[in-house]
Amino acid sequence: MSTEDPTTQTEDPAAVERALRVGLEDFELSEEDRVLLERGDDALDAELAAGPLPVVAVVGRPNVGKSTLVNRIIGRREAVVEDVPGVTRDRVAYDAEWTGHPFTLVDTGGWAIDAKGIHLRVAEQAEIAVDLADVVLFVVDATVGATDDDENCVRLLRRAGKPVVLIANKVDDQRTEADAAALWNLGLGQPWPVSALHGRGSGDALDALLEVLPEVSAMGGAYERGGPRRVALLGRPNVGKSSMLNKLVGHERVVVDNVAGTTRDPVDEMVELGGRTWRFVDTAGIRRRVHQTRGSDFYASLRTQTALEKAEVAVVLVDASETISEQDVRVIQQVIDAGRSLVIAYNKWDLTDEERRHFLEREIERDLVQIPWAPRVNVSARTGRHMEKLVPALETALESWDTRISTGRLNAFLGEVVAGHPHPVRGGKQPRILFATQAGTRPPRFVLFASGFIEAGYRRFVERRLREEFGFEGTPIEISVRVREKRSRR
């Protein structure tokens, strides 16, 4: 997309794409680059139509070898492994494949019944992973045997009702196979003796996994077309989440009190709104271990994350009658970081006068300047004012979240943008965007191939122009840059 090449403004998008693809061959491309570039628009459409890959969660107590098993399955050392409990903290997803069957593999931190502080966060993440998985690989250290934490994890898995493949890990030779057999007592069926470190028995265990693995995920965003879209109601305590859900449902479904944190259990509710059915999730409360609660921010963040993982779009409630708080901004940022579509509802609008509304506009300009793309609705959960305006905002955000731009059209547009506003010269060099492709949706993800480092300010400029041209109202956009060097001439 050199500024010297005027063809981007005169040729049709398909011709521009062909020319740029030819030009890319002058640059050093990795195998991963080529796979991405060979995925044409038709292939991406077929992939999206087929649905998301099945999800496999690897769970177990700390230091049983979960990350080592993940590395064994994906065929490379990517998950961090150390002989210390608790190295893995959050859920981390990897692309995996066995005998031609692709799936998403999720590594989790160690699960323990008496977890506190950061370890509770880790345990909650493992539980979310189970909720969002199609199949669970439950890893137990065969050399230690079943512990109390293992027994408690079994109870969690039974409640979840997901297919479980029991992995008896650290069976490094035939002498320790008897240790694996003892794990029949857990009641999860056959324990598969595996040495994640050496690979022994892993093939048999993966064959057993494939027997219960579906072709397409039923979880984590795999929603039937035409089925209810999942909406998370988020916001800081006492902002009116439960009141809004009650108003939407039409009766007192959730206990409401003027004390922050009244809600203890999240409530999923089917809501008829705007002629269609939505699944709303009230997330004011924590699901379990209430007696261990310490620090409202920590738990609010935890609950928000749990809801976001199960939602497609988030409605963040902000109390319009009060000053926008740092916690409001943090909740909104969590939605963006999770890659979910976003609607901001300014609640308690009936309690705001002209002066307050003036100051609110100034606060929005100051504190939410980075997200002018989020649809805004002014509502009152108490009176029901403007609730119907939520529907077009939700539909717009979800449509943007699913939007895909064809490669030809994308490159023709970016060619004009770059020609009109080239990247600044830095150190005597001017990096060029060579080619662009959309790698995925939900949210829209773009990959730019460039001849040099693209500054953050220029990336924001590209995002702004993408939004001006293609809309993307209500969805975050992810833009990554791959810098590639020219091939050396021999």
Stockholm file with secondary structure:
# STOCKHOLM 1.0

chainA/1-490         MSTEDPTTQTEDPAAVERALRVGLEDFELSEEDRVLLERGDDALDAELAAGPLPVVAVVGRPNVGKSTLVNRIIGRREAVVEDVPGVTRDRVAYDAEWTGHPFTLVDTGGWAIDAKGIHLRVAEQAEIAVDLADVVLFVVDATVGATDDDENCVRLLRRAGKPVVLIANKVDDQRTEADAAALWNLGLGQPWPVSALHGRGSGDALDALLEVLPEVSAMGGAYERGGPRRVALLGRPNVGKSSMLNKLVGHERVVVDNVAGTTRDPVDEMVELGGRTWRFVDTAGIRRRVHQTRGSDFYASLRTQTALEKAEVAVVLVDASETISEQDVRVIQQVIDAGRSLVIAYNKWDLTDEERRHFLEREIERDLVQIPWAPRVNVSARTGRHMEKLVPALETALESWDTRISTGRLNAFLGEVVAGHPHPVRGGKQPRILFATQAGTRPPRFVLFASGFIEAGYRRFVERRLREEFGFEGTPIEISVRVREKRSRR
#=GR chainA/1-490 SS CCTTCTHHHHSCHHHHHHHHHHHHTTBCCCHHHHHHHHSCHHHHHHHHHHCCCCEEEEECSTTSSHHHHHHHHHTSSCSCCCSSTTCCCSCEEEEEEETTEEEEEEECCCCCTTCCTHHHHHHHHHHHHHHTCSEEEEEEETTTCCCHHHHHHHHHHHHHTCCEEEEEECCCSGGGHHHHHGGGGGSSSCEEECCTTTCTTHHHHHHHHHHHCCSSCSSTTCCCTTSCEEEEEECSTTSSHHHHHHHHHTSCCSCCCSSTTCCCSCEEEEEEETTEEEEEEECCSCSSCGGGCCCHHHHHHHHHHHHHHHCSEEEEEEETTSCCCHHHHHHHHHHHHTTCEEEEEEECGGGCCHHHHHHHHHHHHHHSTTCTTSCEEECBTTTTBTGGGHHHHHHHHHHHHTCCCCHHHHHHHHHHHHHHSCCCCBTTBCCCEEEEEEEETTTTEEEEEESSCCCHHHHHHHHHHHHHHHCCTTCCCEEEEEECCBCCCC
#=GC SS_cons         CCTTCTHHHHSCHHHHHHHHHHHHTTBCCCHHHHHHHHSCHHHHHHHHHHCCCCEEEEECSTTSSHHHHHHHHHTSSCSCCCSSTTCCCSCEEEEEEETTEEEEEEECCCCCTTCCTHHHHHHHHHHHHHHTCSEEEEEEETTTCCCHHHHHHHHHHHHHTCCEEEEEECCCSGGGHHHHHGGGGGSSSCEEECCTTTCTTHHHHHHHHHHHCCSSCSSTTCCCTTSCEEEEEECSTTSSHHHHHHHHHTSCCSCCCSSTTCCCSCEEEEEEETTEEEEEEECCSCSSCGGGCCCHHHHHHHHHHHHHHHCSEEEEEEETTSCCCHHHHHHHHHHHHTTCEEEEEEECGGGCCHHHHHHHHHHHHHHSTTCTTSCEEECBTTTTBTGGGHHHHHHHHHHHHTCCCCHHHHHHHHHHHHHHSCCCCBTTBCCCEEEEEEEETTTTEEEEEESSCCCHHHHHHHHHHHHHHHCCTTCCCEEEEEECCBCCCC
//
